[in-house]
Amino acid sequence: MKIFPAIDIKDKKCVRLVKGNFDNKTEYEMSPVEQAGKYKDSGFKNLHIIDLDGALTGETVNLDVIEDIVKKFDINIEVGGGVRNFDSIQKYTDIGVEKVILGSAAINDREFLENACNKFPNKIALGLDAKDGYLAVSGWKKNSNFKTLDFLKEVNEYGVSRLIYTDINKDGMKTSPNFEGTEKIANTSNFPVIISGGVSSIEDIKKAKELNNKKIEGIIVGKAIYDGDIKLEDLAKEIDA
């Protein structure tokens, strides 16, 4: 089970949103680079980064910050947030990012997703953010008309290398992830799945491991770290991949 500490970047700062709401955010004093260093020093091998400015603008706004993190720390990084064209994907792969997450752009344009998987083999992660069974797009501001499982079945053969499944109702709420929903996704998916949204305690990490589902590759932990609900030294003990 890979553990992905999360860094959400807005205005060059680490922030966390509640249910993806930009009007309900918490800013933290530590810079994204400092936070990444803290994770690296604690022994983490994977990192989940979202460029929230990118999610709003469709540009790689914090490319310089992310490049700084890549250069300073030997850590596998997946990055998302407003990636809508090949140029953005190329910029991220050029600086050494392991996976580039496609969300709204992939949902709105399946052909773009398929072409991206072909052009950047083993580099494309698919971010499926769901609310009440339907996919959300545009920084979670609106629901699409696509049922999550139906969409997944349609793109299952495209060659995606990883799927990040987020239950929006859980995100930032620290009420435990939607394990049942994630297992349904994992059992349908042709590619490894990452659990996202709602992690509140070490018990959530242990429960994810106990699912013993070979399709579930890892879990993302965000707000619970920043708020002190999960201590990094305790989380680091759960690292095994």
C-alpha positions in Angstrom: 0.0 0.0 0.0 1.7 3.2 -1.2 1.0 6.3 1.0 0.7 9.6 -0.8 1.0 12.6 1.5 -0.8 15.5 -0.3 0.3 19.0 -1.1 -2.3 21.4 -2.5 -0.8 24.6 -3.9 -2.6 27.9 -4.1 -0.8 31.3 -4.4 2.5 29.4 -3.7 1.2 28.2 -0.3 0.1 24.9 1.0 -3.7 24.9 1.5 -6.5 22.5 2.1 -10.1 22.8 0.8 -13.3 21.3 2.2 -15.2 19.4 -0.4 -13.2 21.3 -3.1 -14.7 24.6 -2.1 -12.2 27.5 -2.8 -14.2 29.7 -0.4 -13.6 27.2 2.4 -9.9 26.8 2.6 -7.2 26.7 5.2 -3.7 28.1 4.5 -0.7 26.6 6.2 2.6 28.4 7.2 5.0 25.8 5.7 5.8 26.3 2.0 5.1 23.5 -0.5 8.9 22.8 -0.9 9.4 22.7 2.9 6.4 20.4 3.3 7.8 18.1 0.6 11.1 18.0 2.4 9.4 17.1 5.6 7.7 14.2 3.9 10.9 13.0 2.3 12.8 13.2 5.6 10.0 11.1 7.2 10.7 8.3 4.6 7.8 8.8 2.2 8.5 7.7 -1.4 5.4 9.1 -3.1 3.7 12.5 -3.2 0.4 13.8 -4.5 0.4 17.4 -5.6 -2.5 19.4 -6.9 -2.0 22.9 -8.5 -5.2 24.6 -7.4 -4.3 27.7 -9.4 -4.0 25.4 -12.4 -7.4 23.8 -11.7 -8.9 27.3 -11.9 -6.9 28.6 -15.0 -6.0 25.6 -17.0 -2.3 26.6 -16.9 0.7 25.1 -15.2 0.8 28.0 -12.8 3.0 26.4 -10.1 5.3 24.5 -12.5 8.4 26.3 -10.9 7.4 25.2 -7.4 6.8 21.6 -8.5 10.1 21.6 -10.4 11.9 22.8 -7.3 10.4 19.8 -5.3 11.4 17.3 -8.0 15.0 18.6 -8.2 15.5 18.7 -4.4 14.0 15.4 -3.4 14.2 11.9 -4.7 10.5 11.1 -4.5 7.8 9.9 -6.9 5.4 12.7 -7.7 2.0 12.6 -9.3 0.6 16.1 -10.3 -2.8 17.3 -11.3 -4.9 20.5 -11.5 -6.1 21.9 -14.8 -4.0 19.7 -17.1 -5.9 20.2 -20.4 -3.4 19.7 -23.2 -0.3 17.8 -24.4 1.9 20.9 -23.7 1.1 20.8 -20.0 1.7 17.1 -19.8 5.0 17.5 -21.6 6.1 20.3 -19.2 5.5 18.0 -16.2 7.1 15.0 -17.7 10.1 17.1 -18.8 10.8 18.2 -15.1 10.6 14.5 -13.9 7.1 14.1 -12.6 6.2 10.4 -12.4 2.5 10.7 -13.2 0.3 13.5 -14.7 -3.3 13.4 -13.5 -6.0 14.2 -16.0 -9.4 15.0 -14.6 -12.0 17.3 -16.2 -10.3 17.3 -19.6 -10.3 13.5 -19.8 -14.0 13.3 -18.8 -15.0 16.0 -21.3 -12.9 14.6 -24.1 -12.3 10.8 -24.1 -10.2 11.1 -27.3 -7.8 13.4 -25.5 -7.4 10.9 -22.7 -6.8 8.0 -25.1 -4.3 10.0 -27.2 -2.5 11.2 -24.0 -2.1 7.6 -22.9 -0.6 6.7 -26.3 1.7 9.7 -26.4 2.9 9.4 -22.8 2.9 5.7 -22.0 2.8 4.9 -18.2 2.6 8.6 -17.4 -1.1 9.3 -17.3 -3.2 8.9 -14.2 -7.0 9.4 -14.4 -8.6 11.4 -11.7 -12.2 10.5 -11.1 -13.9 12.8 -8.6 -17.4 11.7 -7.8 -20.4 13.0 -5.9 -23.4 10.9 -5.4 -22.3 8.5 -8.1 -21.7 11.1 -10.8 -18.4 12.6 -11.9 -17.7 16.2 -11.1 -15.7 18.5 -13.4 -14.3 22.1 -13.5 -12.6 22.0 -10.1 -15.7 20.2 -8.7 -17.9 23.2 -9.4 -20.4 21.2 -11.4 -21.5 17.7 -11.8 -21.3 16.0 -15.2 -24.0 13.7 -16.5 -21.6 10.7 -16.4 -22.0 8.0 -13.9 -18.6 7.1 -12.5 -18.7 3.4 -13.2 -20.2 3.8 -16.7 -17.4 6.3 -17.6 -14.8 4.0 -16.2 -16.0 1.0 -18.3 -15.8 3.2 -21.5 -12.2 4.2 -20.9 -10.9 0.9 -19.3 -8.9 -0.1 -22.4 -7.2 3.3 -23.0 -4.0 2.4 -21.2 -4.3 4.6 -18.1 -1.5 3.8 -15.7 -3.3 4.8 -12.4 -6.8 5.8 -11.2 -7.3 8.3 -8.4 -10.8 8.0 -7.0 -12.1 10.8 -4.8 -15.5 10.9 -3.1 -16.1 14.7 -2.9 -18.5 14.3 0.0 -15.6 12.9 2.0 -12.8 15.2 0.9 -11.4 17.4 3.6 -14.1 16.2 6.0 -11.9 13.7 7.9 -14.8 11.3 8.1 -13.0 8.2 6.7 -12.8 7.4 3.0 -15.6 5.8 1.0 -14.0 2.3 1.1 -17.1 0.6 -0.3 -17.3 2.9 -3.3 -13.6 2.6 -3.9 -13.7 -1.2 -3.9 -16.5 -1.1 -6.5 -14.3 1.2 -8.7 -11.2 -1.1 -8.1 -13.2 -4.2 -9.0 -14.2 -2.6 -12.3 -10.9 -0.9 -13.2 -8.2 -2.4 -15.4 -5.6 -0.3 -13.7 -4.4 0.3 -10.1 -6.6 2.6 -7.9 -5.7 5.2 -5.3 -8.1 5.9 -2.4 -8.6 9.7 -1.9 -10.8 11.8 0.3 -11.7 11.7 4.0 -8.7 10.0 5.7 -8.9 10.9 9.3 -6.7 8.6 11.3 -4.2 5.8 11.2 -7.1 3.4 11.5 -8.2 4.5 8.0 -4.8 3.5 6.6 -5.0 0.1 8.4 -8.5 -0.5 7.1 -7.3 0.3 3.6 -4.6 -2.3 3.9 -7.1 -4.8 5.4 -9.2 -4.6 2.2 -6.5 -6.7 0.8 -7.6 -5.7 -2.7 -4.7 -6.1 -5.1 -6.2 -3.5 -7.4 -5.9 -0.8 -4.7 -2.4 0.6 -5.0 -2.4 3.3 -2.4 -4.0 6.0 -0.4 -3.8 9.8 -0.3 -3.5 11.6 3.1 -3.9 15.4 3.3 -5.8 17.5 5.8 -5.4 15.0 8.7 -1.6 15.5 8.5 -1.8 19.3 8.4 -4.3 19.4 11.3 -2.2 17.1 13.4 -4.8 14.3 13.5 -2.2 11.9 12.0 1.4 12.2 13.2 3.9 11.8 10.4 6.0 9.3 12.4 3.0 7.1 12.9 2.0 7.3 9.2 5.6 6.5 8.2 5.4 3.2 10.1 2.7 2.2 7.6 4.9 2.7 4.5 5.6 -0.6 2.8 5.9 0.4 -0.9 
